[in-house]
Amino acid sequence: MPGYIPFPNETVTLTSHCAFCKNVDGEQNKTRLMLTNMRLVYEWSSRRRTGEDLSCLSYPLNELATQKDEIRVDCQPSDYETSFKLYPADEEVSFVFRSPEKNVSRKLTAAWLDAISMAVTGTKSSEATALRRSVPGVEMLAGALKDTFDVVKTTFTGPNTSQRNAPVRTVVTAKCIGCRAPLSGRTGMTVQCKYCDTVQTL
């Protein structure tokens, strides 16, 4: 059962198997939300008497509505389910991330909104920033990441004070924000989960 085949000049930048589309009636199995440099694609399968039927929705990025140099988006966050609505070519399409882990759906949605906004306008999404601020502990994590980036910058450019020995990034283990699978790497490293393909920063 073949899935979406990108065009020769099309590159997949982000995928997730944790999303569902509110515009689709009926069951949605083996879902995949995919962002390319040209379009947003949603695939799902449903059971038929003759077997599984694969369906696909595709939205060109240049047709997504924008406002004030940002993509037009409406979010409805909650602890275990967060949805976002986009407006392609006078339509409306809504996707939802669900997770049994508290606040994971907000983090996933924020990551996707940033990625879509960067692909369309070249800037991050203010809605994504608001979602992250609504998660307890994220501001503390952002401060820790800033400290890490400052350390990395000092390591490569040299200290601007009398200190000469800058600490290096440490090895960390974490759980995937999409499927909770174990991940490992160095602090600040961007990794892709091998189970659900979600891209995230350790």
N, C-alpha and C positions, 0 to 999 in steps of 0.2 A: 504494500500500500504506500505509494510514493507521497511525500509531503511537499511543502512549498519548495520550489526550485528557484533560487535567486537568479537574476539576470547576470550576464557576464561582468558588467560594471557595478554590480551590487555586492556589498559586504555586510555580513551579519555582525552587529555590534553587541547585542544583548538578547538573551533568551531566558524564559522562565516557564516551568511546568506547574506553577502554583496559582496561575490566574484563571479566571472564568469571565465570560462575557455576558452581561445582563441583557443584551439584545437578542440572544439566542434562546429560543424556546426548546424545551425538551432536554434530554440528558446531554452532558458534555464529558466525554471520556478522553483520556490521553491528550489533554489540552497542552497547547504551546503558544505562548505569546512571544513574538519575535520582533526586534527592532533592527532595521537595516539602515544604511545610509540614504535609502530612498523611500522606504515605506514602513508602516506598522502592520504586522501580519498576525492574525489569530487563527490557529488550527484546532480542530477538535474532531473526535470520532463519535459516532452513535451506532447502536446496534440496529440492524435491519434483518428481515427474514432471510435475506440472501447473504448476510454477513455484515461486517463493519463498513460503515460509510464515512469517508473522510471529507470534511468540509473546511472551507477556508474563507476568511474575510481579509481584505487588503485595503489599506488606506494610505495613499501617497502623502508623504510628509509635507509637500508643498501645498497641499489642500487643507491642512490643519489651520483652523482659525487662530489668529493672534490678537493680542491687545496690549498696548504699551510695551512693545518689543518683547513680549512673552507669549507662550502658547496660552490660549484660552482654556482653562480647566476648572472644574468644580470637584471638590473632594468631600467625602463623607467618612471621616475616620472614627474608628472605635477600637477597643482593646484587641479584638480578635478578628476584625474584618474591616478593611478599608477599601473604598471604591473611589474611582476617579472617572470623570466624564470629559471627553474630548469632543470637538466640533469640526469634523471634516466635511467640507463642501456642503454646508447647510444641512448636515445631518447631525445626529448625536449618537455617540457610542460610549458605553460604560463598561469598564473592567473592574473586577474586584479581586483582591488578594485576601485569602483566608489562612489563618494559622492557629493551631492550638496553643502556641506560645504567645504570651501577652506582648503587645506592641510590635511584634515582628511584621505584621501586615502594614503598619505605618512606615517602618523602615524600608520595606520592599517598595511600597508605593513611592516614597520619596526618591529612592534610587532610580526608579523608572521615569518619574517626572523630570528629574535632572537630566537623564540621558536623552529623553525626547526633546526637551527644551534646548539642550546643547546642539542636537542634530538639526533643529529647525531654525533657532535664532542665534546660536553661538553663546548663549548665556544660561546660567542655572535658573531653576524655577523657584520663585518666591514661595509658592505653595509647598514645595519640598522642604524649604527652610522652616516654614511654619509647622509642618508635620514633625520634623525632627525636634523642634523646640517643645512639642507636646509630649515627647517621650521622656520620662524621668531619667536623669543620669546622662542624657545625651550631651548637655552643655559641658559636664565634667569630662566626658570622653572627647569632645571637641577640643577642650583645653589641653588634654593629654596628647592628642594628635598634633596640635600646634607645637607643643614642646618637642615632640619627636621630629617634626619637620625642621624645627630650628636646629636640632642636634645634627640632622643629616646635612643641612645647609652648611653648618659650621665645619663638619667633617670634610666636605669637598672644597669649600672656599677658604677655609682657615678661620680661626677665631679672631674676633675683632677686639678682644681684650687680652690680658696677659696670660690667660689660660691657654695651654698648648695641647692638653690631652682631652679630646672630646669623646664621650661615650658613643658606642656603636649601637645600632638597632638590635634589640633582643629577639630571640626566637620565641614565638607564642603559639598556643593552640587555642582554637575557638570553634564554635558551632556555626554552621551555615545559617544565614538569616532566612533562607528559603525552606530548607528541608531538615535542618538541625544536624546534618552529617558533620563529622569532625573535619576540621581544616587545620593546617599548620603552615607556618612561614615566619617571616620577620615582621615586626611591627611596622605598619604603614604600607605593607606590600599589598598590591591588588591581585586577587586570586579569583579563579573561576571554579565553582563546585563541580566535581566530576559526576555527581549524581543528578543534579537538577539544572546545571549550567548557569546558576546565578552568579553574577560578578559582584564582588564585594571587597572592601578594604579591611585588613586585619588591624 
